[in-house]
Amino acid sequence: MNTELSWMLESALEVPEARHAILVSADGLLMARSNDVDKDEADTVAAAMSGMQSLSRTVGGFAGGASMQWRQTVVEFDGGWVFLISAGEGAYLAVSASPDVDMADITFRMQQLVAQLGKALTTPPRENTGIQA
């Protein structure tokens, strides 16, 4: 698990009433999770979020035409919300929150986080070249 990405996900939880955050690959694999999410639960949710974005994209025509681009999926439960957005090429960010979360605030924070994650996901890992400075 990438600890830098997990640390970045914690920033989404700075929004009052935000609960959990995970980063998911397009094929449903868990890429990172906030500290308070159990690994087994995060794996299950990651697979579900991948399916959810796929289903959401499928109904784009129903939203107004075949050229409609998926941007976000929001699911409401009696005890809270789940927000799902694209986090760059082949990745998705999911955040859960209580019913009292400021929806504009959490969505804005997720967009900020996606910008940061995009840089982290596209930066190649540093390699040890064996050269001493």
C-alpha angles and dihedrals in degrees: 000000000000106000093195091057091045090052090050091052089057088067090066088061091061087083108096112257095016110135116179140000134198135178114218133192118230090254092056101259120140111248099174141345138197115258097256097057117095112236095235092048091046091052091052093046091047091057091047093049091052090053092045094055090047091052091045092053090049093062095052091110090056088056093058115304147336092276093061111125118218112238109162144355120209122189121191124207128180087254102040152313139285117207121195125187138162113269098192134291108353098349136099133196119216124188128179124206142174121264089259097061117124099247094204091050095050093045091049092049091049091053090051090049092049089057090053094043091051090061093046093047095050098043109097114235117261115254127211104241093184091239113136119214 
